[in-house]
C-alpha cells in the first residue's frame, strides 16, 4: 500500500508548532470571558454587593454548608461552563474543602443548557437527565458536607 502526500503525518516540528498555536488560541479565548467575570466578581465583593446578594442565596447554599455567594458560581457553571464558574469562585474566600465540594458538585452539573439540548437532540430525555444531574450534584454536596462534619475533610 502506497502512502500519498495527503496521508502522510506532518513532521514533528510542524505538529508542535500547530499544537502550541492552537493552545495559545484556546487560552486567549478563555481569557476573554474568564478575566472580565473575575474582575466583576472581585469588584462586587469589594463593594459589598456580593455579600448583599449572597444573603438571599444563603439559606439554600447553607444546605450544603457553603456561603451564599457560591450560588453565583453554580449559576455560571450551569448556564455557561466550568471556566466561568471558576472565575466566579476564585475571588471568594473559600476553604480548600469548600472549593473541592463546589468542584465535585459543578463537575456533575455543569453547562446544563447546552448539554441538555445535545441530549435531547439525540433522542434522550434531556430534561429528565438534566434534573438527574442536578439531584446527583445536590446529593454529592450533602454527602461532602456530612463527611466534613465527621472530620473527614482533614
N, C-alpha and C positions, 0 to 999 in steps of 0.2 A: 504494500500500500504506500503510495507516494503522498508526501505531505506538501500541499501547495502553500503559497505565501500567506493566504488567509488563515490557514490552520496553525501556523507556527506561533509559538509562545514568544512574546516580545522579550528582549534581553532584560536581565535583572535590573540594570540601571534605569531603563525606561519604566519598569513596573514600580520601582522605588520612587522615582520622580512623580509618577501618576498618583501613587498612594499618598505621598506627602502633600501633593497639591490638593487632592480630594479631602484629605484630613483637615487641612487648614480651611478649606471652603466650608466644611461642616462646622468647625469651631466658630468661624465668623457668623454663620447662620444662627448658631445657638446664642452667641453673644448679643445679637441684635435684639432678642426679646428677653433673655435672662438678665442682662445688666440693667435695662430700664426697670424691670419688675423689682429687682433687688433694691435699686435706688428709691423707687416709690415706697416700698415696704419700709425701708430704713427711715425715710422721711416721715412716714405715717407714725412710725414708732417714736421718733424723736419728738414729734409734736403731740403725742398722746392720743392720736386718732385711732391707732391700732388697739390700744388698751380700751378705749371707749367702745369701739365696735366689737372687740373681743368679749366684753362683758355680756353682750347679747347672746353670744355663742357659748359662753362658759358653762351653762347648765348641761348642754348636750355633750360638749367635749369633756366635761368633768366625768361623764360616764366611763370614759377611757383613762381618766387620770391625767388628761392633757389640758394645758391652758386654752382659753377660748380663742386666742389669736391663731392657733394652729388650724382652725376651721378654714381660714383663707387659703392655707396651703393645700388642704384637702379639696377645696373648690377648684383651685388652679390645676391640681393634679387630675381631677376628674374631668374637667372641661377642656384643658389644654394638653398638657403632658407632664411627665415627671420632672423635666428640666424646669418648667415654670414653678412646680411645687417646691423644688429645691431652692429656687430663687426667693420664694416667699419664706421658706423655713430658715434660710441662712442668717438673716439678721435677728431672728428671735433668740431669746436667751433660754435655750432648752438644755436639759441634761443629756448626756450620751444615751441613756436609756430611752428618753422621750424621742430622740432623733431616730433611734433604732425602731421603736414602736411605730412612729409615723412612717418610716421606710417600709416596714412589713405591711402595714395597712394599705399604703399607697401602691405598693408593689402588686397587691391583689386587685385593688380597684383604682385603676388609672385610665385616662383617656377614654372614658366611658361612652361619650357621644360617638366618636369615630369608630371605636371597636364594636359598639352595639350596632351601628349601621352596617359595618362589614359583616358581622354575624348574621344580621337579618337578610342581607343580600345573598348569603349562601344557603338560605332556606332554614337556618336555625332560628329559634325564637330569641331574638336579640334582647328584647325587653326582659324576658324571664332570666336569661343568662346574666344580664347586667344587674338585675335585682339579686341574683345569687352571689355575684361578686361583691356587691355592697354588703350583703349579710355576712359573707365569709370574712370580709375585712373587719366588720364590727366584732365578730366572734374572736378573731385573732387579736384585736385590740383589747377586748375584755380579758382574754387569756393572758396576754402580756401584762396587763395591769394586775391580775391575780398573781402572776409569777413575781412581779416586783413587790407586792405586799408580803409574799412569802420569803422575800430576801434573795431571790434567785438572780436579781439584777447586779449583784456584785457589790 
